[in-house]
Amino acid sequence: MKIDRLMALTIYLLNHGKTSAQKLAEEFEVSTRTIMRDMDTLGQAGIPIQSTYGADGGFQIVDNFVMDRQLADQKDYASILAALKGLASAYTNKNINQTIEKMNLVDDHREIPVRVDLSVGRENQEINETIHRLEEAVKQRRVVRFQYTNNADEVKQIEAEPVCVIYKWFNWYLVGYYEKYKDYCMFKLVRMEQLTVTDSTYTKEHVYDENLVEHNDTKKNIEIKLYGKAKIKSKCKEYLNGAIVKEYENGDFEFHFTVPEQETYWYGVILSFGNLIRILEPQSVIERILRTCNEIGEEYRRIGENDNE
């Protein structure tokens, strides 16, 4: 409906500032002529729209304009509340809980169809404490220093300007500006030790967006193809997050999935399946499994020989 689009246009301009007619047309899937008419309608309704022309032209709402009407309906509140409760389940934050209490006054939201539970993210109390310390460091714009063990088991001393803490890939991470590399880096909290919030403050403006995460996602992904026995079909789908590409009459199957090469989780899952699976590709994973099995066998043989002496 037009009224819904007009409201959405107003909110979009308040959030994004000056935007071209072409960009608005693409965003709302209408023609630029429709956007021009919508801008006229908003102006007639008392929304202070400013328009500029030229290469850098577009529409914007004057800076001192605020909307004092309720923009969210009950469905919106339910969605927001579900997101807030999901965040609250991941770590303890008094402000989030207070916001949830305020929103509960609007509606009790008993009928929220989708709920998010990230409570696994708060199972480690030490991580919870680290999150709070980093949160304060971000607010106070203080440099942090810590010892960090990377994926190659190299231990380094890091000094960084904290930007934010995010929960991604089932782990908590610090996004920080690393002066040594003149770039943004991601640090897994569970790999951090000896965290110190220093007295040094920083003046550089850091604005988080998804591009920071994507830019620093340097994990090399590989596609793995395996042959599995029927009895572990559901476990493959549950733990390896891939797809069955072929099924055989006896229930056995061929399964493909893509994972970060250096992550340990998927590798441990594969080993736990034992002889119920067989890796088809790539050869590097086959060789890695053979090495691991040989090393484990050698270790137990060595222990057995020592016990017999």
N, C-alpha and C positions, 0 to 999 in steps of 0.2 A: 504494500500500500504506500501511496505517496507520503502520507504523514509519517510513516515509519522511516522512510528514506530521508525525509527532511530532518527528523530527529537524529538519525545516524550521521548525516552530513554535518550537523552542528557539532556533535560530539567529536567527530573525526577532525574537524578544523580546530577545535579547542585543543586537541591532543597533538596535532601535527603542525599547526601553524600554516604558513602560506603554502598552498598546493595548487598546481595547475589544473585547468579544466580537464585536460586529457587524462591526468592521473586520477582525478575524481571519477571520471567516466569509466575508467578501467576498474577502479576499486568497487564501484557500485553497479557495474555491468549495464550501463545505460549510455546514450549518446551524449556528446559534448553539448548538443543543443538542449537536451533535457537538463543537464547540469546548469546551463545558463538560466533556464527558466526557474529552476529550483533556487538559484541564488537570488533572483528577483523576488520570489515568493518569501524567502527568509528575510530579505530586506524589508518587505512590506509588513512582515509580522513583527518587526522591531528588533531583529537580530542585526547588530552593526557589522555588516559585511563590507570589507574593503577589497577593491579589485585593482590590480596593477597590470600593465601591459608590457610587452617586450619579451626578450628571451628568458628573463627571470621572472616573468609575470605569473599571476595566479590569484586565488581568493584566500582571504584570511579574515579572522574575527579580531576586532580591536583588543589590545592586550588587557585592558581593565574590565572586560566583560566577564561576568560569572553567571552561571545558571543556578537559580535558587529553587527550581522546582525538582520534585522527585523524579529521577530519570530511570529508576529501576522498578520493575514490577515484581510480583511475588516469585515468579519463575527465576528472575535475575538474582534475587536475594538467595534463593535456594542453591543456585549454582555457585555463587560467591561463598556461601556458608560451607558448602561441600569442599571447596578448594581450601578455605581457611582451616577446616577441621583436618584435612589431609596434611597440611603444613604443621598443624599443632601436634599431630600424631608422630611427626618425624623428630621434633625436638621441642624442648620446653621453652616457652617464651610468654612472659606475663602479658605483654601487650596484645599478642594474638588472642590469648584467652579472653582478655577484656573486650576485644572487638567482637568475638563470638558471642559474648554475653549481651552486648548491645544489639546485635543482629537478631538474637533470640527474642528480644523484646518486640521486634517488628512482626515476627511470626514464629511459631514453634517448629515449623519445617519438619513435621513428622514424616511427611511423604517425600523424601529426597530419593529419587530412583537410583542414583549412582553415587556411591561413596568411595572415598580414597583413603586407604590405610597404609601409611608409610612407617608404621611403628618399628619395623626392623631397623630403620635408620637411627633409632635412639637407644638401641640395646646396649651400646658401649657408652658407659657413663663418662669415660675419659674424653671421648669424641664430643659428647654434649658440652663438657666444660671448655673444650677447645673452640667449639663453635661460638660460645658466648664471649670468649676472650677476643676472638677475631671480629665478632660483631661490634664490640666496643672499639676495637682498633680502627675499624672502618669509620665509625661515627666520629671518632676523635682525630682521624686522619693521621694515625701514627704508624711508623715503619715497624714491621715485625721481623724477627730473626729466629731461625730454627734450623735444626739438623734434618736433612732429608735423604731418604734412601730411594733411589729411582728404580725403574724396572730392571736395570742391569746390575742391581745390588751395589751400586756406587753410592757412597755416603758423601754428601756435600753440605757445606754451610751456606744457607740461603738468607739473603736480606731482601725483602720485597715490600712494595707499597700495596696493601690489601685493597681490593676493589669490592669483592663480595664473596659470600660462601654459597655454593649451590649444591643441590642433591641431584646427581646425574649418574646413569649407569650403575645404580644401586650402591653408590658411594657418595660421601661428602667430599667436596673439593674446595680449595681456596683458589680464586682467580686473583692474581696479583701482578703488578708491574715489576719486572725483574730488571733493575737498573743495569746489571752486568751485561745483559743481552739487548737492552733497549727495546724490550718487547713484553707482551703479556704472556704469562705462563699459568698452567693449572697444576696444582699440587694436591695430591690425595692426602686427606687429613690423617688417615691411619698410618701413613708413612712418615709423618712429622713427629719430631721429638724435640725436647728442650725449647719449647716455644717461649719467646720473650717479646713482650710488647714494649718497644723502646720509647724513650722520651723524645725521639726525633720525629718531627712532623713533616709532612710533604705538602706542596702547594699545587702540584700538577693535578689537573682535573681528569678524573677517570670516570667514564660513562660506560656502564656495562651494556652489551647487547649480545645477541646470539652469535654474531660473527666472531666475537672473542673466543667463544668455545669452539666453534668450527675451525677457526684459524689454528687453534692449539691442539686440535684432535689429530695428533701425529701417529696414532696407532695404525700399523699396517694390517689390513684385513686380508684373510685368505678364505677361499671357498673349499670346504671339505665335503667329500662324497664318501658315504659309507654304506655297507650292506649290513642289515640288522636282522636278528631273529624276531619272530612275531611277538614273543613275550615282553620285549622292551619297546614296542612301538609307541605306547603312550608316554613312556619316560623320555624317549628321544624328543617327542614333540614338546613335552613339558620343560625339559632342561636345556635343550639345544636350540630351540626357537628357529626351526627350519621348516622344510617341506618334504613330504613323501612324494617322490617323482615316479615311483614304480612299485607295484605290489605283485607278489607271486601267489600262486594258488595255495601254497602251504601257509600263507600269512606273513612270510618274510617280506622284506621291503628294501628299497634303495632310498636313502635320505640325503638331502643336500642342505648345508647351512653355512653361513658366513660369520666369522668371528675375528677379533683382534688376535694376531698371531702370538703375541707375547703374554696374553692373559692366561692365568692358571686355571680358572674355573672350568672351562669347557674341556681342558686337557684331563683334569681330574675326573670329570664325568665319564669321558671316554674310557679311561683306565678302569673305572669302577664297573663298567659293563663286561670286562674280561673277554672271554671267547664268544660272547653273544653278538659281537659286532666284528666287522673286518673293514679297515680303511681301504678305499679304492683309490682315492686321490686326495692330496698330492703326495708325491713320493717322499717329500721332506718330512711329512707327519708320520708316514710309515716308518722311516728310519729313526725318527725321534722316539717313537714307541718302542722299537726294538732296542734302542740304547737304554731307555729307562728300564725295561724289563730285564735286560742283561745286568744292569747295575744293581737292581734290587736282588736278583738271583745271586749275584756275586757276594753281596753284603750278607745275605742269610747263610750262604755256604761258608763264608769266612767265620761268622759267629758260631756255626755248627762245628767247624774244625777247632776253634778255640775252646769250645765247651768240652770237646772230646780229649783235649790234651791233659 
